């Protein structure tokens, strides 16, 4: 029986399996779906397949729980940085992603929990867009963080936001799919709340690039001022804008390690 070792990590409830890319089976998508299943597998929002890279500490190929590929995950990147920090003792970890090189700087550590700030690059914020859905019109702001987002600002979260998010993801406006953020105020221009519905995973407890996109859209439209603490069901992350660059700070916890059996 072949075994594939893994480490499980979580960043504000957004959980990932970290696996050596050299151990990847031939059908990576099918294996990722299997190991990410929360009943018949280990359970996760995705797998970060880790590869050697000539100019970075590590390269990651991110595959969502449904087997689809993703350009980048801010939380997944932070989880990988925590693993590299634990293994190599580095406090500055360079991670090559599908959206380019990201530098993770360690800001705090306690036992198996690591806090990093990541330079996420520039956010491309587009003008507000209105979509006609079966459930009614929805207005949001398209944002690219190297992956596509649609930030919808609301006074409060509705009971059907997940179903509306799924409709948005199937809109012809987003042929490659889109990550959806619902964003609500939280008392000041330095505080926001959010819910996330991601490509390939559905509802997640948190999202790193989603947090960046939500805050970038809020700053661009005068709804928020940097820095912004964004609260999600899985916990809080801080996003700040310096010049044209976005920085994301938050925790990542190494949860466990094990072996997954291939029959």
C-alpha positions in Angstrom: 0.0 0.0 0.0 1.4 3.4 -1.0 1.3 6.2 1.6 1.4 9.9 0.9 2.6 12.0 3.9 0.8 15.3 4.5 0.8 18.2 7.0 -2.5 19.9 7.8 -2.5 23.6 8.5 -5.2 26.3 9.0 -5.2 30.0 8.6 -8.3 31.4 10.3 -10.3 28.2 9.6 -9.2 28.2 5.9 -7.6 24.7 6.0 -5.0 23.2 3.6 -3.0 20.0 3.2 0.6 20.6 2.5 2.2 17.8 0.4 5.5 17.3 -1.3 4.9 17.7 -5.0 7.4 14.9 -5.8 4.9 12.5 -4.2 1.9 13.6 -6.3 0.1 10.8 -8.1 -0.5 10.9 -11.8 -4.1 12.3 -11.5 -3.5 15.2 -9.1 -7.1 16.5 -9.4 -8.7 13.2 -8.5 -6.4 12.6 -5.6 -7.0 16.2 -4.3 -10.7 15.7 -4.4 -10.3 12.4 -2.5 -8.0 13.6 0.2 -9.9 16.9 0.7 -13.3 15.1 1.2 -14.4 15.7 4.8 -16.0 12.3 5.2 -13.9 9.9 3.2 -10.6 11.8 3.3 -8.6 14.1 5.6 -10.7 17.1 4.8 -9.5 20.5 3.6 -10.3 23.5 1.4 -7.4 22.6 -0.9 -4.0 21.1 -1.3 -0.8 23.1 -1.6 1.6 20.9 -3.5 5.1 22.1 -2.6 7.9 22.0 -5.1 11.6 23.1 -5.2 12.3 26.4 -6.9 15.5 27.9 -8.1 15.0 31.3 -6.7 12.4 30.9 -3.9 12.3 28.9 -0.7 9.4 26.9 -2.1 7.0 26.9 -5.0 3.3 25.9 -4.5 0.8 24.5 -6.9 -2.6 25.1 -5.3 -5.5 22.7 -6.1 -8.9 23.4 -4.8 -11.0 20.8 -3.0 -13.0 20.1 -6.2 -9.8 19.4 -8.1 -9.6 22.7 -10.0 -6.5 24.8 -10.0 -6.1 28.2 -8.3 -3.6 30.9 -9.0 -3.0 31.8 -5.3 -4.4 31.6 -1.8 -3.2 34.2 0.7 -4.1 31.9 3.6 -2.6 28.8 1.8 0.6 30.8 1.2 0.8 31.6 4.9 0.3 28.0 5.9 3.2 26.9 3.6 5.3 29.7 5.1 4.6 28.4 8.6 5.7 24.9 7.5 9.0 26.3 6.0 9.6 28.4 9.1 9.1 25.3 11.3 11.3 23.1 9.2 14.1 25.6 8.4 13.9 28.3 11.1 13.5 31.1 8.5 11.7 34.3 9.5 11.5 35.5 5.9 10.0 33.0 3.5 9.8 33.4 -0.2 6.9 31.5 -1.9 6.5 31.3 -5.6 2.8 31.1 -6.5 0.7 31.1 -9.7 0.4 34.8 -9.1 4.1 35.5 -8.7 6.6 35.6 -5.8 5.2 36.4 -2.4 7.4 37.3 0.6 6.1 36.3 4.0 7.7 38.0 7.0 7.3 36.4 10.4 5.8 38.8 13.0 5.0 36.5 15.9 5.2 32.9 16.9 3.6 30.9 19.7 4.1 27.1 19.7 2.6 25.8 16.4 1.0 29.1 15.5 2.8 31.6 13.3 1.8 35.1 12.3 3.1 36.5 9.0 2.7 39.6 7.0 2.7 39.0 3.2 3.3 41.5 0.5 0.4 40.6 -1.8 1.2 43.0 -4.7 -1.2 45.4 -6.3 -4.9 45.1 -6.4 -6.6 45.8 -9.7 -10.0 47.4 -8.7 -12.5 47.8 -11.5 -15.7 50.1 -11.6 -18.8 48.8 -9.9 -20.7 46.2 -11.9 -24.4 45.2 -11.8 -25.3 41.6 -12.4 -28.8 40.4 -13.2 -29.4 37.2 -11.3 -32.5 35.0 -10.9 -32.6 36.2 -7.3 -32.5 39.8 -8.4 -29.8 42.4 -9.2 -26.6 42.5 -7.3 -24.0 45.2 -7.4 -20.3 44.5 -6.7 -16.8 45.5 -7.5 -14.5 43.2 -9.5 -11.0 43.0 -8.1 -8.0 41.0 -9.2 -5.4 39.9 -6.6 -3.8 37.7 -9.2 -7.0 35.7 -9.0 -10.6 37.1 -9.6 -12.9 38.5 -7.0 -16.3 40.2 -6.7 -16.8 42.2 -3.6 -20.5 43.0 -2.7 -21.1 45.6 0.0 -24.2 45.1 2.1 -25.5 46.6 5.4 -25.9 43.1 6.8 -25.5 39.5 5.5 -28.7 37.9 4.1 -29.8 34.4 4.8 -29.3 33.4 1.1 -25.9 34.8 0.5 -24.4 31.4 -0.3 -27.0 30.7 -3.0 -26.5 34.2 -4.5 -22.8 33.7 -4.5 -23.2 30.5 -6.5 -25.3 32.4 -9.0 -22.6 35.1 -9.3 -19.9 32.4 -9.9 -21.9 31.1 -12.8 -22.4 34.5 -14.4 -21.2 34.8 -18.0 -19.3 37.9 -16.8 -16.8 35.5 -15.1 -16.0 32.7 -17.6 -13.2 31.5 -15.3 -15.3 31.7 -12.2 -14.9 34.2 -9.4 -14.4 34.3 -5.6 -17.2 36.2 -4.0 -16.9 38.4 -0.9 -19.9 39.9 1.0 -18.7 42.8 3.0 -20.5 44.7 5.8 -19.5 47.6 8.1 -18.2 46.9 11.6 -18.3 50.3 13.4 -15.4 52.3 11.9 -13.6 52.8 8.7 -10.8 50.6 10.0 -13.1 47.6 10.7 -15.1 45.4 8.3 -16.9 42.0 8.4 -17.0 39.5 5.5 -18.3 36.2 4.3 -16.5 34.2 1.6 -17.6 31.9 -1.2 -14.6 30.6 -3.1 -14.1 28.9 -6.5 -13.6 25.2 -6.0 -14.4 25.2 -2.3 -17.7 27.1 -1.7 -18.2 28.8 1.6 -15.0 29.1 3.6 -14.4 30.5 7.1 -11.8 32.9 5.8 -9.9 33.9 2.7 -6.6 35.7 2.4 -6.9 37.1 -1.2 -10.6 37.6 -0.5 -9.8 39.8 2.5 -7.3 41.8 0.4 -9.9 42.2 -2.4 -12.6 43.3 0.0 -10.4 45.9 1.7 -9.0 47.2 -1.6 -12.5 47.7 -3.0 -13.6 49.3 0.3 -10.6 51.7 0.3 -11.1 52.6 -3.4 -14.7 53.5 -2.8 -14.2 55.5 0.4 -15.8 52.9 2.6 -12.6 52.1 4.6 -9.2 53.5 5.5 -6.0 51.6 5.8 -5.2 49.6 7.9 -8.4 47.6 8.1 -9.1 44.7 10.4 -11.4 42.3 8.6 -13.4 39.9 10.7 -14.6 36.6 9.3 -16.2 33.5 10.9 -12.7 31.9 11.2 -11.0 35.0 12.7 -9.6 38.4 11.9 -6.9 39.4 9.5 -5.4 42.9 8.9 -5.0 44.4 5.5 -3.1 47.6 4.8 -2.2 49.5 1.7 1.2 51.2 1.3 1.5 53.0 -1.9 0.0 50.7 -4.5 0.8 47.6 -2.7 -1.4 45.5 -0.4 -0.1 43.7 2.7 -1.9 40.9 4.5 -1.2 39.9 8.1 -2.7 37.0 10.0 -2.0 33.7 11.7 -1.4 30.2 10.4 -1.4 27.1 12.6 0.2 23.8 11.9 -2.4 21.3 13.1 -1.2 17.7 12.5 0.7 15.4 10.2 0.0 11.9 8.9 -0.1 9.6 5.9 -2.9 9.1 3.5 -3.3 5.5 2.2 -3.6 4.8 -1.5 -5.3 1.5 -2.1 
